[in-house]
Amino acid sequence: MKKVYKIVFVFSLALVVASIVLLSIFGLKFGVDFKGGSILEVEFKETRPEIPELYKSLDQFSELGINSAGDKGVVIKTKELNEDEHQLLITALREKYNIEEKRFESVGPVIGEELKRKSLVAIVLVLLSVVVYIAFVFRKLAKTLSPWAMGVAAIVALAHDVIIPLGVFALLGHFYGIEITAIFVAAVLTILGYSVADTVVVFDRVRENVIKGTKEDFGHIVHKSILQTLARSLNTTITTLLSLLAIYFFGGGSIKYFSLMLIIGIFLGAYSSIFVASPLLVYLQKRRK
């Protein structure tokens, strides 16, 4: 293949390593959904006070996290509260502010750990299913093109598309307190589905070009297949990203970082099908021969 693929592949590998280092140093800041605790959302009838002022007003409560929600609301996250503690928190707010309680939820630590385990199992099952699916779909080409090599290349691309966004959120969690909640699991699964769809489109075109019986080098066949599917990938990715950017800038605070995760992951999904999965497929196919 052309030298640019090798250069960008090395760059992608460096990003993955950097993300793993960030995850090792900072870790992910898990929200109430995973570690247990309580969430209280209130809306101020008048002007919303500044976040530091709210912290000062609630200094008698420990382990608080306060984030803005919408124009006049805030979300308060704390350790698991019983009903008496919940009412004390509401009373402390109503003594100084005119508020309306929007929601109150509590998640125990056992439920949080179970959700974390099930989320991990779901992601692993998706990755294994992708390998089996690709091996099955491309099984008729086993004599000329290894379907398992395609599966491995797709899995590496998927891992790339998930690890880098997680590294970004490890950084955001450390410096800005951005938490990982259950909705991020949906984002990860969406990224996996989008990424594998884009990769399969490229691989399917490689299959078509191989079936034609061309005598060209396999690396050249893959490069030609990428060029043939490039317009489709760019058009799909750009239209999807435009929608997600609209959600990020104009949507509510509760889905802002969910959309950011999708923006990063979907961009990487299109990128990895070209610069990660395809060069790796060429390498594995040459090793096989």
Secondary structure, DSSP 8 states (H G I E B T S, - for coil): --HHHHHHHHHHHHHHHHHHHHHHHT---B-HHHH-EEEEEEEESS----HHHHHHHTTTSSS-EEEEETTTEEEEEES---HHHHHHHHHHHHTTS-EEEEEEEEE-HHHHHHHHHHHHHHHHHHHHHHHHHHHHHTGGGTTTS-HHHHHHHHHHHHHHHHHHHHHHHHHHHHHH---B-HHHHHHHHHHHHHHHHHHHHHHHHHHHHHHTT--S-HHHHHHHHHHHHHHHHHHHHHHHHHHHHHHHHHS-GGGHHHHHHHHHHHHHHHHHHHHTHHHHHHHHHHHH-
